[in-house]
């Protein structure tokens, strides 16, 4: 009995009891934390730009949903090694978490080829990562609209939120604007003229004014770099079209061709296309070549998102546009993009030098103009661009320029196509730590020798102390 009392009152028992109690407490805390984690799903977005956290704009859209939207994911399983599959799941989980109206279904194309074919045939698409459906209306989103990787730097970017949120807005609007590309004057072909258009956002078709009337469903006419003049009958058709409060997008490349009737038509809207090409000599306002302009963005509804995000646009091989007036008889013309005061408009196309001459037009020069014109109780709109190359596929694929945002903003302004959001692509690439050879050796010594030795010494000290208890 005395031995038992002695054992219970000894230091060994006290230390052992304390250790046992601490162990029980730690286990109890771990069990409690796990139960809480199972009950409430907590995730922390540690990406540099919050790639998997929805913006306020998206949350506002989701809060206003009144009808369910089905999202079908046409991607391999997340464990398939396909990089986009896992990344899009994180984003879609956030959509479903923030709105009970979003229903997400996963369909593995490798296991359900018949379902995939049915959907791709239904929406006349060759490939898609997601298909959003609301009733009988659907919207497909391509893989390139969700995820991209720079082939040179390896940087990965996620643009899923903008694509999905705008698809939801599209389904809620229930209307697809019709855009017609004018042909018959040597204009840019239809396929190239609509490069900047997002698939399914607009119905596009070619239109020859000399042989057909402008369709009643036309919301937008596109004239891209005409090389032959318009006749009086065609100009009359355009005037009648505007009388219904419609819109037109005009892109003009520099040319030596004379288009007197078309020039007169533009002057009635307060603009004049100069016979020049813009040369930028300020190194802060061009990219690689003085002919690739980085203009100063002016304040307007079209450019507001670009200004707030501090994003620039690239205008290759531009032609300057002269504003004849800013406000006259209700016609209001607003410059959107301007070159620097060190730029000039080269009027002699045979002169390839980068020095301004007496015949050149001094900068700053206007490269894009937005115009409104009243017609009785309606307002017609025109957007004039000094280059048809603004939506070249090569530029859009660079990712660093805001050309697509600028173009999308212009289209929304022209067609009054309802609400839309512009959310900047977010980088999901991990930060790389650059270390030199010496640092590499020191880190190796720390991990292989110092830390294990410290643990060993600590264990030895604890063992020696307990041995003398």
Protein Blocks (a to p, Z undefined) as FASTA:
>chain_A
ZZmmmmmmpmklmmmmmmmmmmmmmmmmmmmmmmmmmmpccdddfbfnlpmbccfklmmm
mmmpcbdcdddddbddfklopaklmmmmmmmmmmmmmockbccddddfklmmmlmmmmmm
mnopabdfbdcdehjbccdddfklmbccdfklopacdfklmmmmmmmmmmmnopacdddd
deheopacfklmmmmpcghkaccddddfklcccdfklmbdcdehiabdcdfklmmmmmmm
mmnopacdddddddfbdcfklmmmmmmnopacdddddddfbfklcghiaklccddddddf
klmmmmmnopacddehiaddddfbfbeghiacddfbdcdfkbccdfblkbmcfbdcfkbc
cddddfbdcddddehjaccdddddfbfklmgfklmmnomacklmmmmmmmmmmnonojad
ddddddfbdcdddddfklmmmmmmmmmmmmmmmmmmmmmmmmmmmmmZZ
